C-alpha cells in the first residue's frame, strides 16, 4: 500500500495514476476518512488521559462522588468513541488498500494494446504445428483425464514432455543460482494478510485466487506472494541488501476475466509450475535491479534460442503493486505473433509497506525496502515455446542444446 502522507502530499498525482491504471478510487474520500479518524483518535486519547488521571487521584483514599460519576461517564463515552474509531479505521484501511502504486514516468499510458516494444531478439519463423496438437499426437499431454479428475483446464503431462518440463526447471534453477539467487521452496498457501500485502485480493470479486473456505488461507497464484511475506514485520540491515531469492512452486489460478484471450492447451491453465525471482533492495537500487532481472530473463531465453521481444507494459495493464513492468513475449510460429512468456516488475515500497518490511540504514534511520519480482521460467508457457520452436516435420522434437545434459544427453524426443 501507499503511505498516507505521500497520498496527502501528492493527491492529484495519486488520483491520476490510479485512473491511468484503471482503478476507480476516491482519494478525497480516503483523506476525509483519515481526517475523521485522526480527530476521533485525538478525542479517544484525551478521554483515556482523563480516565488515568481520575484513577490516579482515587488511589489511597476515599474517592469523591463527583469523580466516581465522571469516571462512569468517561467509561461509557470512551467505549462509544472506541467502537466508532474501530469502524472508521476499518473503512479507512479498506479504501487505502484499494489505492494502487503510482506509475513511473516512462510507463506508456493506455491499455494492453498500448504497451511499447523495447527490443527484439531472434529469427521469426512461421508454419509450426499447434503445441496441443503436436503434444497430443505424441501422447504427451492429457486434458480429458485432467478434466475428469479436477475439471476443465487441468491436465496431465506424460512421458518425455514431463521429463522435458523437469529438464527446463533444472536448467533455469542452475541458471539463476549462478546469478547469486538463493533457492527456496515455498508454502503453497498463504494467509490473507500476506496475499493482500503482496498486492493480491483473494477476497475480492472476480479474483484469480482459490480461497480455502473456513480458513485464513488462499492457494498461491505465484511464488511472489510467499516470497514477499518471507521478511514480513522484519527490519533488515542496510548491508544485507540486496537479497536475491528464487522460489519454485505450483501456481493456482481461476483465470477469471480471461474471456477473449488466448486459452488453447497449456495457455491459461488452472495449475502450472513456475520458478520466480524475487529481490529485496534499497530504494536507490530498485531501478537498476529491475534492469538486471530483465537482463537475466533475456539471457536465459537466449540460451534456449527462443525468439522474443521485450515490451514496456502500459499503465492500464500493470496491476496494483507494480510501478513499472516489462514482459518478454516469445515469437509464436503457429500464430505469427508474440505471446506472453515472462514478466518482471518493480513494486517499489508498495508491498513492503503492506507487510511492514523495513531497512535500518547505517545511520540508524528506518525506511521501507523496495521489492521486485521476475519470472525465470513459467514451465507451461516455456514448454509451449519449445514445442513450437523445436518440432520436426517427422513428429520428433529436437531437445534444446542447453537442456540435453538434464535428459541423459538425448538430442531428440
SVG drawing of the C-alpha trace seen along z (x, -y; Angstrom):
<svg xmlns="http://www.w3.org/2000/svg" viewBox="-22 -18 49 60">
<polyline fill="none" stroke="black" stroke-width="0.4" points="0.0,0.0 1.0,-3.6 2.0,-5.9 -1.0,-8.1 1.4,-11.1 2.6,-10.6 -1.0,-10.4 -1.9,-13.6 1.1,-15.5 0.6,-14.1 -3.2,-13.8 -3.6,-14.8 -0.7,-12.5 -2.0,-9.5 -5.6,-10.0 -4.4,-10.4 -2.1,-7.4 -4.9,-5.2 -7.1,-6.4 -4.4,-5.5 -4.2,-2.0 -8.0,-1.7 -8.8,-1.9 -11.8,-3.8 -10.6,-5.0 -11.9,-8.1 -8.8,-9.7 -10.7,-12.7 -13.0,-10.3 -9.9,-8.5 -8.4,-11.7 -11.8,-12.6 -11.7,-9.2 -8.1,-9.9 -9.1,-13.4 -12.0,-11.9 -10.1,-9.1 -7.3,-11.4 -9.8,-13.7 -11.6,-10.8 -8.3,-9.3 -7.4,-12.6 -10.7,-12.6 -10.1,-9.0 -6.6,-9.8 -7.9,-12.8 -10.6,-10.7 -8.0,-8.0 -5.7,-10.6 -8.5,-11.9 -9.6,-8.4 -6.0,-7.7 -5.8,-11.0 -9.0,-10.1 -7.8,-6.6 -4.5,-8.0 -6.4,-10.5 -8.6,-7.9 -5.7,-5.8 -5.0,-5.8 -8.2,-7.5 -11.9,-7.7 -12.9,-8.8 -15.1,-11.9 -18.6,-11.2 -18.1,-13.6 -15.0,-11.7 -16.9,-8.4 -19.7,-9.8 -17.2,-11.4 -15.4,-8.0 -18.6,-6.2 -19.4,-8.8 -15.9,-8.5 -16.1,-4.8 -19.4,-4.9 -18.2,-7.7 -14.9,-6.1 -16.4,-2.8 -18.7,-4.5 -15.8,-6.5 -13.5,-3.5 -16.2,-1.5 -16.7,-4.4 -12.9,-4.6 -12.7,-0.9 -15.4,-1.1 -13.8,-4.2 -10.4,-2.6 -11.8,0.3 -13.4,-1.9 -10.1,-3.9 -8.0,-0.7 -10.3,0.9 -10.1,-2.2 -6.4,-2.6 -5.8,0.9 -7.7,0.1 -5.2,-2.6 -2.7,-1.2 1.0,-2.0 1.9,-5.1 3.4,-4.5 6.9,-5.7 7.1,-8.5 8.4,-6.2 5.4,-3.9 3.2,-4.2 -0.4,-5.2 -3.3,-3.2 -4.4,0.4 -2.8,3.7 -2.5,2.7 -0.6,-0.5 2.5,1.3 5.7,0.3 8.2,2.6 11.7,2.1 13.7,4.6 13.5,7.9 15.8,10.9 16.0,13.9 14.6,15.0 10.8,15.0 9.6,18.1 6.2,19.4 4.3,22.6 4.7,24.7 2.0,27.1 0.0,26.0 1.6,27.2 -1.5,29.0 -2.0,30.9 1.7,31.8 1.8,33.0 -1.4,34.9 -0.2,36.8 2.8,37.9 0.5,38.8 2.5,36.3 -0.5,34.4 -4.0,35.5 -6.6,32.8 -9.5,35.2 -8.4,37.1 -7.4,33.9 -10.9,32.6 -12.3,35.9 -10.2,35.7 -10.3,32.0 -12.3,30.1 -11.6,28.1 -8.1,26.7 -6.4,29.2 -4.1,31.7 -1.5,34.5 1.9,34.2 3.2,37.6 6.5,39.3 9.0,37.2 7.1,34.0 7.0,34.4 10.8,35.1 11.3,32.1 9.5,29.9 11.8,31.2 14.9,30.5 13.7,26.9 13.3,26.4 16.7,27.8 18.3,25.6 16.5,22.5 17.4,23.3 21.1,23.8 21.0,20.6 19.6,18.3 21.6,19.8 24.7,19.0 23.4,15.4 23.5,15.4 19.8,16.1 19.2,18.3 16.8,21.1 13.7,21.5 10.8,23.9 7.8,22.0 4.4,22.7 1.7,23.3 -0.8,21.4 -0.6,18.0 -2.8,16.2 -4.9,13.3 -2.6,10.7 0.3,12.0 -1.8,12.2 -3.2,8.7 0.1,7.2 1.7,8.6 -1.0,6.9 -3.4,9.7 -7.0,9.5 -8.3,13.1 -11.5,11.8 -12.4,9.5 -15.0,10.3 -13.6,11.7 -10.3,12.6 -8.0,15.3 -7.1,16.9 -8.6,20.1 -9.6,19.3 -9.7,22.1 -13.2,21.9 -13.4,21.6 -9.6,20.8 -7.5,17.8 -5.7,19.2 -5.6,19.0 -3.7,21.1 -0.9,19.1 -1.1,17.8 2.6,17.3 5.6,17.8 5.7,14.0 3.2,14.0 5.1,16.2 8.4,14.7 7.1,11.2 5.9,12.5 9.2,14.1 10.5,11.0 7.2,9.6 7.5,7.5 11.3,7.6 13.9,4.9 16.8,5.7 20.3,4.2 21.4,1.9 24.5,4.0 22.3,7.1 20.7,5.7 20.0,6.6 18.6,10.0 18.0,12.3 15.7,15.3 14.4,17.8 11.2,19.6 9.7,22.7 6.1,23.6 2.9,24.7 0.6,21.8 -3.1,22.0 -5.3,19.5 -9.0,19.4 -8.1,17.3 -11.1,15.1 -11.6,12.4 -9.7,14.2 -12.6,14.1 -11.4,13.2 -7.8,14.1 -5.8,17.0 -6.5,20.0 -5.8,23.1 -4.0,26.0 -1.3,25.1 -2.2,21.4 -4.0,20.0 -4.4,23.3 -5.6,23.5 -2.4,25.1 1.2,24.8 4.7,24.7 6.9,21.7 10.4,20.5 10.2,16.9 13.0,14.5 12.4,12.0 14.5,9.1 14.5,7.1 16.7,4.0 17.4,0.4 15.2,-2.3 18.1,-3.7 18.9,-0.2 15.5,0.8 15.6,-0.7 19.0,0.9 17.8,4.2 14.8,4.1 17.0,3.9 19.2,6.7 16.3,9.1 15.2,8.3 18.7,9.0 18.8,12.4 15.4,13.3 16.7,12.4 19.9,14.3 18.0,17.4 15.7,17.4 18.6,16.6 20.4,19.6 17.3,21.6 17.3,19.9 13.7,18.8 13.0,15.6 11.2,12.9 10.6,9.2 10.6,7.1 7.7,4.7 7.2,1.9 3.7,2.6 1.2,-0.2 -0.4,-1.6 -3.8,-0.1 -2.3,3.5 0.1,3.1 -1.9,4.3 -1.9,2.7 1.6,3.3 3.8,2.5 5.2,-0.9 6.7,0.5 6.7,3.9 8.5,5.5 7.1,8.5 9.1,10.9 6.8,12.3 8.1,15.2 7.5,15.3 4.9,18.0 5.5,19.6 2.0,21.0 0.1,17.8 2.5,15.5 2.6,13.1 4.2,12.6 2.7,14.3 3.4,13.8 6.3,15.7 7.7,13.9 7.4,10.7 9.4,8.6 8.0,5.8 9.4,3.1 6.9,2.7 8.9,0.0 7.9,-0.1 4.2,0.8 4.4,4.5 6.9,3.7 4.6,1.2 1.7,3.7 3.8,6.2 5.9,3.9 9.3,4.8 11.9,2.1 15.6,1.5 17.8,-0.1 20.2,-2.4 23.8,-2.6 22.9,-6.0 20.1,-4.3 17.2,-5.6 14.4,-3.3 12.6,-3.2 10.7,-0.7 12.6,1.6 11.8,1.9 10.7,5.3 10.9,6.7 9.9,9.9 10.6,11.6 9.7,14.9 12.7,17.1 10.5,19.7 6.8,20.4 7.0,24.0 3.8,24.4 4.5,21.5 8.1,22.4 7.0,25.9 4.7,24.2 7.6,22.1 9.9,25.2 7.2,27.3 6.6,24.6 10.2,23.8 11.9,27.2 9.3,29.5 10.3,31.5 8.2,32.5 8.6,36.2 6.9,35.6 10.0,35.7 11.2,32.8 14.8,31.6 16.0,31.0 17.4,27.5 21.1,27.9 21.3,26.4 18.7,29.0 20.4,32.1 22.5,32.6 19.3,32.9 17.8,35.6 20.7,38.1 22.3,36.3 19.3,37.0 19.1,34.9 15.6,35.8 12.4,36.8"/>
</svg>
